[in-house]
């Protein structure tokens, strides 16, 4: 999601390979009013990352992002 407003992510399952670095699950970038709930995410890096990347400053900052009732799993470093 990039520059989005009023987003609901509900009951989403994400299965990325646990041995692959830099494979995030959900990355709201410059988004506002986002709710992520009831999701089951397994990935090799971050399950959920709130971002404000430099190349997309025209969208404004992230605000009001809620995450709840999710199961998050990631690779445990050796």
Biopython code that builds the backbone (N, CA, C, O; Angstrom):
import numpy as np
from Bio.PDB.StructureBuilder import StructureBuilder

atoms = [
    (1, "UNK", "N", (0.841, -1.167, 0.000)),
    (1, "UNK", "CA", (0.000, 0.000, 0.000)),
    (1, "UNK", "C", (0.889, 1.235, 0.000)),
    (1, "UNK", "O", (1.836, 1.320, 0.782)),
    (2, "UNK", "N", (0.596, 2.169, -0.853)),
    (2, "UNK", "CA", (1.388, 3.388, -0.945)),
    (2, "UNK", "C", (0.449, 4.590, -1.024)),
    (2, "UNK", "O", (-0.327, 4.722, -1.971)),
    (3, "UNK", "N", (0.527, 5.462, -0.021)),
    (3, "UNK", "CA", (-0.277, 6.668, -0.017)),
    (3, "UNK", "C", (-1.766, 6.419, 0.098)),
    (3, "UNK", "O", (-2.560, 7.226, -0.386)),
    (4, "UNK", "N", (-2.164, 5.332, 0.723)),
    (4, "UNK", "CA", (-3.581, 4.962, 0.824)),
    (4, "UNK", "C", (-4.229, 5.566, 2.070)),
    (4, "UNK", "O", (-3.555, 5.879, 3.051)),
    (5, "UNK", "N", (-5.553, 5.721, 2.006)),
    (5, "UNK", "CA", (-6.328, 6.180, 3.158)),
    (5, "UNK", "C", (-7.527, 5.261, 3.335)),
    (5, "UNK", "O", (-8.071, 4.730, 2.367)),
    (6, "UNK", "N", (-7.932, 5.081, 4.601)),
    (6, "UNK", "CA", (-9.131, 4.297, 4.925)),
    (6, "UNK", "C", (-9.045, 2.864, 4.383)),
    (6, "UNK", "O", (-9.865, 2.452, 3.563)),
    (7, "UNK", "N", (-8.041, 2.114, 4.852)),
    (7, "UNK", "CA", (-7.786, 0.751, 4.380)),
    (7, "UNK", "C", (-8.096, -0.239, 5.491)),
    (7, "UNK", "O", (-7.743, -0.016, 6.649)),
    (8, "UNK", "N", (-8.756, -1.335, 5.133)),
    (8, "UNK", "CA", (-8.976, -2.453, 6.045)),
    (8, "UNK", "C", (-8.343, -3.696, 5.434)),
    (8, "UNK", "O", (-8.692, -4.094, 4.323)),
    (9, "UNK", "N", (-7.405, -4.312, 6.168)),
    (9, "UNK", "CA", (-6.810, -5.592, 5.773)),
    (9, "UNK", "C", (-7.294, -6.589, 6.814)),
    (9, "UNK", "O", (-6.889, -6.513, 7.974)),
    (10, "UNK", "N", (-8.148, -7.517, 6.424)),
    (10, "UNK", "CA", (-8.815, -8.406, 7.375)),
    (10, "UNK", "C", (-8.756, -9.853, 6.883)),
    (10, "UNK", "O", (-9.059, -10.135, 5.724)),
    (11, "UNK", "N", (-8.367, -10.758, 7.766)),
    (11, "UNK", "CA", (-8.312, -12.203, 7.478)),
    (11, "UNK", "C", (-7.439, -12.525, 6.262)),
    (11, "UNK", "O", (-7.834, -13.313, 5.402)),
    (12, "UNK", "N", (-6.274, -11.926, 6.192)),
    (12, "UNK", "CA", (-5.332, -12.198, 5.099)),
    (12, "UNK", "C", (-4.264, -13.165, 5.610)),
    (12, "UNK", "O", (-3.746, -12.998, 6.714)),
    (13, "UNK", "N", (-3.944, -14.160, 4.817)),
    (13, "UNK", "CA", (-2.866, -15.094, 5.132)),
    (13, "UNK", "C", (-1.732, -14.859, 4.151)),
    (13, "UNK", "O", (-1.938, -14.841, 2.937)),
    (14, "UNK", "N", (-0.523, -14.677, 4.691)),
    (14, "UNK", "CA", (0.663, -14.480, 3.863)),
    (14, "UNK", "C", (1.689, -15.528, 4.269)),
    (14, "UNK", "O", (2.010, -15.654, 5.450)),
    (15, "UNK", "N", (2.202, -16.275, 3.310)),
    (15, "UNK", "CA", (3.232, -17.275, 3.545)),
    (15, "UNK", "C", (4.395, -17.012, 2.609)),
    (15, "UNK", "O", (4.381, -17.447, 1.458)),
    (16, "UNK", "N", (5.398, -16.305, 3.095)),
    (16, "UNK", "CA", (6.637, -16.102, 2.344)),
    (16, "UNK", "C", (7.653, -17.135, 2.816)),
    (16, "UNK", "O", (7.508, -17.722, 3.888)),
    (17, "UNK", "N", (8.655, -17.341, 2.024)),
    (17, "UNK", "CA", (9.708, -18.276, 2.439)),
    (17, "UNK", "C", (10.460, -17.693, 3.621)),
    (17, "UNK", "O", (10.875, -16.534, 3.585)),
    (18, "UNK", "N", (10.637, -18.480, 4.661)),
    (18, "UNK", "CA", (11.293, -18.020, 5.877)),
    (18, "UNK", "C", (12.799, -17.837, 5.707)),
    (18, "UNK", "O", (13.436, -17.167, 6.520)),
    (19, "UNK", "N", (13.374, -18.427, 4.654)),
    (19, "UNK", "CA", (14.821, -18.326, 4.456)),
    (19, "UNK", "C", (15.217, -17.216, 3.480)),
    (19, "UNK", "O", (16.387, -17.115, 3.110)),
    (20, "UNK", "N", (14.274, -16.391, 3.062)),
    (20, "UNK", "CA", (14.555, -15.303, 2.132)),
    (20, "UNK", "C", (14.568, -13.981, 2.894)),
    (20, "UNK", "O", (13.554, -13.602, 3.482)),
    (21, "UNK", "N", (15.694, -13.273, 2.894)),
    (21, "UNK", "CA", (15.741, -11.977, 3.583)),
    (21, "UNK", "C", (14.968, -10.917, 2.792)),
    (21, "UNK", "O", (14.747, -11.061, 1.590)),
    (22, "UNK", "N", (14.572, -9.876, 3.472)),
    (22, "UNK", "CA", (13.879, -8.742, 2.839)),
    (22, "UNK", "C", (12.578, -9.130, 2.148)),
    (22, "UNK", "O", (12.251, -8.599, 1.088)),
    (23, "UNK", "N", (11.851, -10.040, 2.738)),
    (23, "UNK", "CA", (10.531, -10.379, 2.187)),
    (23, "UNK", "C", (9.486, -10.092, 3.271)),
    (23, "UNK", "O", (9.008, -10.998, 3.954)),
    (24, "UNK", "N", (9.150, -8.816, 3.407)),
    (24, "UNK", "CA", (8.163, -8.403, 4.402)),
    (24, "UNK", "C", (6.781, -8.933, 4.055)),
    (24, "UNK", "O", (6.521, -9.387, 2.940)),
    (25, "UNK", "N", (5.909, -8.859, 5.048)),
    (25, "UNK", "CA", (4.521, -9.265, 4.846)),
    (25, "UNK", "C", (3.674, -8.108, 4.329)),
    (25, "UNK", "O", (3.319, -8.079, 3.151)),
    (26, "UNK", "N", (3.348, -7.152, 5.204)),
    (26, "UNK", "CA", (2.515, -6.001, 4.847)),
    (26, "UNK", "C", (3.290, -4.736, 5.191)),
    (26, "UNK", "O", (3.782, -4.593, 6.310)),
    (27, "UNK", "N", (3.401, -3.819, 4.236)),
    (27, "UNK", "CA", (4.165, -2.581, 4.420)),
    (27, "UNK", "C", (3.321, -1.359, 4.056)),
    (27, "UNK", "O", (3.434, -0.859, 2.937)),
    (28, "UNK", "N", (2.491, -0.872, 4.954)),
    (28, "UNK", "CA", (1.804, 0.387, 4.636)),
    (28, "UNK", "C", (2.827, 1.524, 4.577)),
    (28, "UNK", "O", (3.530, 1.778, 5.555)),
    (29, "UNK", "N", (2.909, 2.195, 3.452)),
    (29, "UNK", "CA", (3.912, 3.231, 3.199)),
    (29, "UNK", "C", (3.190, 4.556, 2.932)),
    (29, "UNK", "O", (2.442, 4.678, 1.961)),
    (30, "UNK", "N", (3.418, 5.540, 3.794)),
    (30, "UNK", "CA", (2.758, 6.850, 3.680)),
    (30, "UNK", "C", (1.238, 6.695, 3.689)),
    (30, "UNK", "O", (0.549, 7.389, 2.940)),
    (31, "UNK", "N", (0.706, 5.807, 4.514)),
    (31, "UNK", "CA", (-0.728, 5.539, 4.568)),
    (31, "UNK", "C", (-1.348, 6.116, 5.838)),
    (31, "UNK", "O", (-0.675, 6.313, 6.850)),
    (32, "UNK", "N", (-2.651, 6.378, 5.752)),
    (32, "UNK", "CA", (-3.384, 6.895, 6.911)),
    (32, "UNK", "C", (-4.673, 6.100, 7.099)),
    (32, "UNK", "O", (-5.287, 5.616, 6.148)),
    (33, "UNK", "N", (-5.052, 5.989, 8.371)),
    (33, "UNK", "CA", (-6.309, 5.315, 8.733)),
    (33, "UNK", "C", (-6.350, 3.889, 8.185)),
    (33, "UNK", "O", (-7.211, 3.539, 7.377)),
    (34, "UNK", "N", (-5.402, 3.079, 8.643)),
    (34, "UNK", "CA", (-5.271, 1.684, 8.215)),
    (34, "UNK", "C", (-5.520, 0.779, 9.407)),
    (34, "UNK", "O", (-5.002, 1.024, 10.497)),
    (35, "UNK", "N", (-6.315, -0.269, 9.207)),
    (35, "UNK", "CA", (-6.518, -1.295, 10.234)),
    (35, "UNK", "C", (-6.128, -2.638, 9.635)),
    (35, "UNK", "O", (-6.642, -3.041, 8.592)),
    (36, "UNK", "N", (-5.208, -3.325, 10.311)),
    (36, "UNK", "CA", (-4.778, -4.665, 9.911)),
    (36, "UNK", "C", (-5.203, -5.585, 11.038)),
    (36, "UNK", "O", (-4.726, -5.450, 12.165)),
    (37, "UNK", "N", (-6.100, -6.524, 10.744)),
    (37, "UNK", "CA", (-6.642, -7.368, 11.812)),
    (37, "UNK", "C", (-6.868, -8.800, 11.320)),
    (37, "UNK", "O", (-7.080, -9.055, 10.134)),
    (38, "UNK", "N", (-6.811, -9.719, 12.285)),
    (38, "UNK", "CA", (-7.112, -11.136, 12.034)),
    (38, "UNK", "C", (-6.264, -11.739, 10.911)),
    (38, "UNK", "O", (-6.743, -12.596, 10.168)),
    (39, "UNK", "N", (-5.017, -11.300, 10.783)),
    (39, "UNK", "CA", (-4.148, -11.811, 9.728)),
    (39, "UNK", "C", (-3.175, -12.848, 10.282)),
    (39, "UNK", "O", (-2.867, -12.845, 11.474)),
    (40, "UNK", "N", (-2.702, -13.714, 9.431)),
    (40, "UNK", "CA", (-1.740, -14.757, 9.777)),
    (40, "UNK", "C", (-0.575, -14.618, 8.800)),
    (40, "UNK", "O", (-0.691, -14.959, 7.623)),
    (41, "UNK", "N", (0.560, -14.106, 9.313)),
    (41, "UNK", "CA", (1.677, -13.754, 8.436)),
    (41, "UNK", "C", (2.938, -14.498, 8.874)),
    (41, "UNK", "O", (3.325, -14.440, 10.041)),
    (42, "UNK", "N", (3.574, -15.194, 7.938)),
    (42, "UNK", "CA", (4.863, -15.845, 8.176)),
    (42, "UNK", "C", (5.806, -15.411, 7.062)),
    (42, "UNK", "O", (5.499, -15.579, 5.882)),
    (43, "UNK", "N", (6.957, -14.853, 7.439)),
    (43, "UNK", "CA", (7.884, -14.371, 6.431)),
    (43, "UNK", "C", (9.304, -14.363, 6.980)),
    (43, "UNK", "O", (9.516, -14.480, 8.187)),
    (44, "UNK", "N", (10.273, -14.222, 6.082)),
    (44, "UNK", "CA", (11.672, -14.251, 6.475)),
    (44, "UNK", "C", (12.184, -12.950, 7.042)),
    (44, "UNK", "O", (13.303, -12.902, 7.552)),
    (45, "UNK", "N", (11.402, -11.899, 6.969)),
    (45, "UNK", "CA", (11.834, -10.599, 7.480)),
    (45, "UNK", "C", (10.722, -10.044, 8.358)),
    (45, "UNK", "O", (10.177, -10.777, 9.184)),
    (46, "UNK", "N", (10.372, -8.780, 8.206)),
    (46, "UNK", "CA", (9.363, -8.164, 9.060)),
    (46, "UNK", "C", (7.956, -8.533, 8.593)),
    (46, "UNK", "O", (7.653, -8.467, 7.402)),
    (47, "UNK", "N", (7.113, -8.915, 9.528)),
    (47, "UNK", "CA", (5.739, -9.261, 9.181)),
    (47, "UNK", "C", (4.952, -8.013, 8.778)),
    (47, "UNK", "O", (4.259, -8.014, 7.760)),
    (48, "UNK", "N", (5.060, -6.948, 9.579)),
    (48, "UNK", "CA", (4.369, -5.687, 9.282)),
    (48, "UNK", "C", (5.340, -4.549, 9.542)),
    (48, "UNK", "O", (5.944, -4.478, 10.612)),
    (49, "UNK", "N", (5.494, -3.656, 8.569)),
    (49, "UNK", "CA", (6.381, -2.512, 8.701)),
    (49, "UNK", "C", (5.634, -1.258, 8.266)),
    (49, "UNK", "O", (5.128, -1.188, 7.147)),
    (50, "UNK", "N", (5.568, -0.278, 9.146)),
    (50, "UNK", "CA", (4.999, 1.018, 8.799)),
    (50, "UNK", "C", (6.144, 1.853, 8.244)),
    (50, "UNK", "O", (7.142, 2.082, 8.926)),
    (51, "UNK", "N", (5.993, 2.310, 6.994)),
    (51, "UNK", "CA", (7.096, 2.986, 6.306)),
    (51, "UNK", "C", (6.725, 4.404, 5.901)),
    (51, "UNK", "O", (5.553, 4.751, 5.756)),
    (52, "UNK", "N", (7.756, 5.201, 5.725)),
    (52, "UNK", "CA", (7.634, 6.528, 5.132)),
    (52, "UNK", "C", (8.879, 6.737, 4.278)),
    (52, "UNK", "O", (9.787, 7.481, 4.651)),
    (53, "UNK", "N", (8.905, 6.074, 3.136)),
    (53, "UNK", "CA", (10.080, 6.106, 2.278)),
    (53, "UNK", "C", (10.299, 7.502, 1.699)),
    (53, "UNK", "O", (9.346, 8.244, 1.461)),
    (54, "UNK", "N", (11.550, 7.844, 1.480)),
    (54, "UNK", "CA", (11.921, 9.187, 1.006)),
    (54, "UNK", "C", (11.385, 9.509, -0.380)),
    (54, "UNK", "O", (10.996, 10.649, -0.636)),
    (55, "UNK", "N", (11.355, 8.544, -1.269)),
    (55, "UNK", "CA", (10.988, 8.843, -2.649)),
    (55, "UNK", "C", (9.495, 9.124, -2.832)),
    (55, "UNK", "O", (9.069, 9.443, -3.942)),
    (56, "UNK", "N", (8.697, 9.014, -1.776)),
    (56, "UNK", "CA", (7.249, 9.229, -1.913)),
    (56, "UNK", "C", (6.737, 10.240, -0.896)),
    (56, "UNK", "O", (5.652, 10.066, -0.343)),
    (57, "UNK", "N", (7.503, 11.290, -0.647)),
    (57, "UNK", "CA", (7.116, 12.292, 0.342)),
    (57, "UNK", "C", (5.823, 13.025, -0.003)),
    (57, "UNK", "O", (5.218, 13.628, 0.884)),
    (58, "UNK", "N", (5.379, 12.995, -1.260)),
    (58, "UNK", "CA", (4.166, 13.730, -1.628)),
    (58, "UNK", "C", (2.911, 13.182, -0.954)),
    (58, "UNK", "O", (1.883, 13.860, -0.949)),
    (59, "UNK", "N", (2.959, 11.993, -0.394)),
    (59, "UNK", "CA", (1.782, 11.394, 0.235)),
    (59, "UNK", "C", (1.610, 11.777, 1.699)),
    (59, "UNK", "O", (0.558, 11.500, 2.275)),
    (60, "UNK", "N", (2.588, 12.392, 2.308)),
    (60, "UNK", "CA", (2.489, 12.754, 3.722)),
    (60, "UNK", "C", (2.897, 11.597, 4.626)),
    (60, "UNK", "O", (3.205, 10.507, 4.142)),
    (61, "UNK", "N", (2.901, 11.830, 5.940)),
    (61, "UNK", "CA", (3.357, 10.814, 6.885)),
    (61, "UNK", "C", (2.302, 9.728, 7.120)),
    (61, "UNK", "O", (1.130, 9.897, 6.785)),
    (62, "UNK", "N", (2.741, 8.625, 7.697)),
    (62, "UNK", "CA", (1.815, 7.585, 8.147)),
    (62, "UNK", "C", (1.096, 8.080, 9.404)),
    (62, "UNK", "O", (1.682, 8.797, 10.215)),
    (63, "UNK", "N", (-0.151, 7.705, 9.561)),
    (63, "UNK", "CA", (-0.901, 8.100, 10.747)),
    (63, "UNK", "C", (-2.065, 7.142, 10.969)),
    (63, "UNK", "O", (-2.663, 6.627, 10.025)),
    (64, "UNK", "N", (-2.365, 6.921, 12.239)),
    (64, "UNK", "CA", (-3.518, 6.117, 12.651)),
    (64, "UNK", "C", (-3.522, 4.720, 12.008)),
    (64, "UNK", "O", (-4.462, 4.344, 11.308)),
    (65, "UNK", "N", (-2.460, 3.975, 12.261)),
    (65, "UNK", "CA", (-2.368, 2.596, 11.768)),
    (65, "UNK", "C", (-2.506, 1.667, 12.953)),
    (65, "UNK", "O", (-1.724, 1.736, 13.902)),
    (66, "UNK", "N", (-3.503, 0.798, 12.898)),
    (66, "UNK", "CA", (-3.786, -0.136, 13.981)),
    (66, "UNK", "C", (-3.579, -1.570, 13.508)),
    (66, "UNK", "O", (-4.001, -1.949, 12.415)),
    (67, "UNK", "N", (-2.921, -2.359, 14.357)),
    (67, "UNK", "CA", (-2.706, -3.777, 14.077)),
    (67, "UNK", "C", (-3.177, -4.544, 15.303)),
    (67, "UNK", "O", (-2.730, -4.269, 16.416)),
    (68, "UNK", "N", (-4.071, -5.501, 15.107)),
    (68, "UNK", "CA", (-4.528, -6.289, 16.256)),
    (68, "UNK", "C", (-5.055, -7.652, 15.821)),
    (68, "UNK", "O", (-5.463, -7.865, 14.679)),
    (69, "UNK", "N", (-5.026, -8.557, 16.787)),
    (69, "UNK", "CA", (-5.533, -9.931, 16.612)),
    (69, "UNK", "C", (-4.880, -10.653, 15.432)),
    (69, "UNK", "O", (-5.551, -11.359, 14.679)),
    (70, "UNK", "N", (-3.577, -10.471, 15.279)),
    (70, "UNK", "CA", (-2.829, -11.119, 14.201)),
    (70, "UNK", "C", (-1.831, -12.122, 14.785)),
    (70, "UNK", "O", (-1.394, -11.990, 15.928)),
    (71, "UNK", "N", (-1.480, -13.124, 13.980)),
    (71, "UNK", "CA", (-0.410, -14.061, 14.304)),
    (71, "UNK", "C", (0.735, -13.730, 13.356)),
    (71, "UNK", "O", (0.581, -13.779, 12.135)),
    (72, "UNK", "N", (1.891, -13.392, 13.936)),
    (72, "UNK", "CA", (3.046, -12.988, 13.133)),
    (72, "UNK", "C", (4.215, -13.909, 13.432)),
    (72, "UNK", "O", (4.565, -14.120, 14.593)),
    (73, "UNK", "N", (4.826, -14.464, 12.377)),
    (73, "UNK", "CA", (5.993, -15.336, 12.540)),
    (73, "UNK", "C", (7.071, -14.879, 11.574)),
    (73, "UNK", "O", (6.800, -14.449, 10.452)),
    (74, "UNK", "N", (8.315, -14.991, 12.057)),
    (74, "UNK", "CA", (9.447, -14.639, 11.198)),
    (74, "UNK", "C", (10.573, -15.624, 11.438)),
    (74, "UNK", "O", (10.564, -16.382, 12.408)),
    (75, "UNK", "N", (11.535, -15.600, 10.543)),
    (75, "UNK", "CA", (12.704, -16.453, 10.668)),
    (75, "UNK", "C", (13.484, -16.036, 11.908)),
    (75, "UNK", "O", (13.701, -14.847, 12.140)),
    (76, "UNK", "N", (13.899, -16.998, 12.690)),
    (76, "UNK", "CA", (14.726, -16.719, 13.852)),
    (76, "UNK", "C", (16.182, -16.815, 13.399)),
    (76, "UNK", "O", (16.601, -17.862, 12.907)),
    (77, "UNK", "N", (16.973, -15.724, 13.558)),
    (77, "UNK", "CA", (18.356, -15.751, 13.105)),
    (77, "UNK", "C", (19.174, -16.833, 13.815)),
    (77, "UNK", "O", (18.953, -17.119, 14.992)),
    (78, "UNK", "N", (20.106, -17.421, 13.096)),
    (78, "UNK", "CA", (20.946, -18.486, 13.665)),
    (78, "UNK", "C", (22.008, -17.918, 14.566)),
    (78, "UNK", "O", (22.805, -18.668, 15.130)),
]
sb = StructureBuilder()
sb.init_structure("model")
sb.init_model(0)
sb.init_chain("A")
sb.init_seg("    ")
for serial, (resi, resn, name, xyz) in enumerate(atoms, 1):
    if name == "N":
        sb.init_residue(resn, " ", resi, " ")
    sb.init_atom(name, np.array(xyz, "f"), 0.0, 1.0, " ", f" {name:<3s}", serial, name[0])
structure = sb.get_structure()
